[in-house]
Amino acid sequence: MDLGISGRTAAVAAGTAGLGFASAKALCDAGVQVVICGRDRRRIDDAVARLGANARGVVADVATTTGASAFVAQATELLGRVDILVANGGGPKPGTFSSLSVDDYAPAVEQSLLATVAMCHAAVPAMRERKWGRVVAITSIAVRQPIANLMLSNTARAGLTGFLKTLAREVAVDGVTVNSVQPGVHATDRVTQVYGAQPDAGALGIPAGVIGDPADFGRIVAFLCSESSRFVTGVHLPVDGGAYAGLL
């Protein structure tokens, strides 16, 4: 399927591995010029080599608002403009209400909410001026169905979803769409670390019976960046093999 975005430009945060890398790969395959970031130069260079000629990489830490803004600025300098922003990043540390302190919340909110707000502030105004833009944030199914022992992530990402929905309504008239994708369990290095090399989909409550393929996830992100998705905005899409059990 031709997504109609060949020649566009994209900044994909935390794109050296996992779902960020899969999203960058799908965009590169669609003919988009992509800049990814990470904190380790070696990992960045390895990812860029695997992504191919349409990719470049910069060192940036998008866990902070300063680093997130700097990443978009670097991508803009390299590409000339940023048409597509894929906001992504690692999650805060695990913990429960009892195990966490009040002081744990501020850095988690910066990492999983304010950093994306900063990337949007750096990228969206120019999109609005050009009357075309796509923002896709990779969040978590925990926004809909809180995950035990992830109090910080559940809290911060829920706040981010509120920001994205509000932003989507404000900028839609300017040809800019804002959506998020809420992943369940996918076959990434992080999942392998937590659940082992062959996670049991049934034990994890996934009706589809399999663990998600990151490449499939990346193609969903790319579709939300496409011309065909221009009427899709303010959507928060679960991609979890049916694990989310709610009606809405």
Residue pairs with C-beta under 8 A, 6 or more apart in sequence:
3 30
3 222
3 223
3 225
3 226
3 227
3 228
4 226
4 227
4 228
5 27
5 30
5 31
5 32
5 83
5 84
5 222
5 225
5 226
5 227
6 30
6 31
6 32
7 31
7 32
7 33
8 31
8 32
8 33
8 83
8 84
8 225
9 32
9 33
9 34
9 35
9 75
9 79
9 80
9 81
9 82
9 83
9 84
10 24
10 27
10 32
10 33
10 34
10 35
10 82
10 83
10 84
10 85
10 86
10 225
11 34
11 35
11 37
11 71
11 72
11 75
11 76
11 79
11 82
11 84
11 85
11 86
11 119
11 123
12 20
12 23
12 24
12 27
12 34
12 35
12 36
12 37
12 86
12 88
13 20
13 36
13 37
13 60
13 62
13 68
13 71
13 85
13 86
13 87
13 88
13 89
13 119
14 20
14 36
14 37
14 38
14 62
14 88
14 89
14 90
15 21
15 23
15 24
15 34
15 36
15 37
15 38
15 47
15 57
15 86
15 88
16 36
16 37
16 38
16 40
16 43
16 44
16 46
16 47
16 57
17 38
17 43
17 47
17 188
17 189
18 186
18 188
18 189
18 190
18 214
19 88
19 138
19 183
19 186
19 188
19 214
19 217
19 218
20 36
20 86
20 88
20 138
21 36
21 47
21 50
21 51
21 214
21 218
22 214
22 215
22 217
22 218
22 221
23 86
23 88
23 136
23 138
23 217
23 218
23 221
23 222
24 34
24 36
24 47
24 51
24 55
24 86
24 218
25 50
25 51
25 215
25 218
26 215
26 218
26 219
26 221
26 222
27 34
27 54
27 84
27 86
27 218
27 221
27 222
27 225
28 34
28 51
28 52
28 54
28 55
29 222
30 222
30 225
30 226
31 54
32 54
32 84
32 225
33 54
33 56
33 79
34 51
34 54
34 55
34 56
35 55
35 56
35 57
35 58
35 74
35 75
35 78
35 79
36 44
36 47
36 48
36 51
36 55
36 56
36 57
36 58
37 44
37 57
37 58
37 59
37 60
37 62
37 71
37 74
37 75
38 44
38 47
38 57
38 59
38 60
39 59
39 60
39 61
40 59
41 59
44 57
44 58
44 59
45 57
47 55
47 57
48 55
48 56
48 57
56 78
58 71
58 74
58 75
58 78
60 67
60 68
60 70
60 71
60 74
61 67
62 68
62 71
62 88
62 89
62 115
62 119
63 89
63 90
63 110
63 111
63 115
64 110
64 111
64 115
65 110
65 114
65 115
65 117
65 118
66 118
67 115
68 89
68 115
68 116
68 118
68 119
68 122
69 118
69 119
69 121
69 122
71 119
72 82
72 85
72 119
72 122
72 123
73 122
75 82
76 82
76 122
76 123
76 126
81 126
81 130
82 123
82 126
82 127
83 127
83 130
83 132
83 133
83 134
84 133
84 134
84 135
84 136
84 225
85 119
85 120
85 123
85 124
85 133
85 134
85 135
85 136
86 136
86 137
86 138
86 221
86 225
87 115
87 116
87 119
87 120
87 135
87 136
87 137
87 138
88 137
88 138
89 111
89 112
89 115
89 116
90 111
91 111
91 112
91 140
91 150
91 152
91 153
91 157
92 104
92 107
92 108
92 111
92 112
92 152
92 153
92 156
93 104
93 108
93 152
94 149
94 150
94 152
95 104
95 149
95 150
95 151
95 152
96 148
96 149
96 151
97 151
100 151
100 152
104 152
105 152
105 155
105 156
108 152
108 153
108 155
108 156
109 155
109 156
109 159
111 156
112 152
112 153
112 156
112 157
112 160
113 156
113 157
113 159
113 160
113 163
116 137
116 160
116 163
116 164
117 160
117 163
120 135
120 167
120 178
123 133
123 135
124 133
124 135
124 167
124 171
124 176
126 133
127 133
127 134
127 135
127 171
127 174
127 175
127 176
128 171
128 174
128 175
128 176
130 175
131 174
131 175
132 175
132 176
133 171
133 174
133 175
133 176
133 177
134 176
134 177
134 224
134 225
134 229
135 164
135 167
135 176
135 177
135 178
135 179
136 179
136 180
136 181
136 221
136 224
136 225
137 160
137 164
137 178
137 179
137 180
137 181
138 180
138 181
138 183
138 221
139 157
139 160
139 161
139 180
139 181
139 182
139 183
139 236
140 147
140 153
140 157
140 182
140 183
141 147
141 182
141 183
141 184
141 238
141 240
141 243
141 244
142 150
142 153
142 154
142 157
142 182
143 154
143 157
143 158
143 160
143 161
143 180
143 182
143 236
144 182
144 236
144 238
144 244
144 246
145 243
145 244
145 245
145 246
146 154
147 153
147 154
160 180
161 180
161 236
164 178
164 179
164 180
164 234
164 236
165 234
165 236
167 178
168 177
168 178
168 179
168 233
168 234
169 234
171 178
172 233
172 234
175 230
177 224
177 229
177 230
177 232
177 233
178 233
178 234
179 224
179 229
179 232
179 233
179 234
179 235
179 236
179 237
180 235
180 236
180 237
181 217
181 220
181 221
181 224
181 236
181 237
181 239
182 236
182 237
182 238
182 239
182 240
182 244
183 212
183 217
183 239
183 240
184 206
184 212
184 238
184 239
184 240
184 241
184 243
184 244
185 191
185 195
185 199
185 201
185 204
185 206
185 211
185 212
185 240
185 241
185 243
186 211
186 212
186 213
186 214
186 217
187 199
187 211
187 212
187 213
187 214
188 214
191 199
191 211
192 199
195 204
199 211
201 208
201 209
201 210
201 211
201 241
202 209
204 211
204 243
205 243
206 240
206 241
206 242
206 243
207 241
207 242
207 243
208 241
208 242
209 241
210 241
211 241
212 239
212 240
212 241
216 239
217 239
220 237
220 239
223 229
224 232
224 235
224 237
238 244
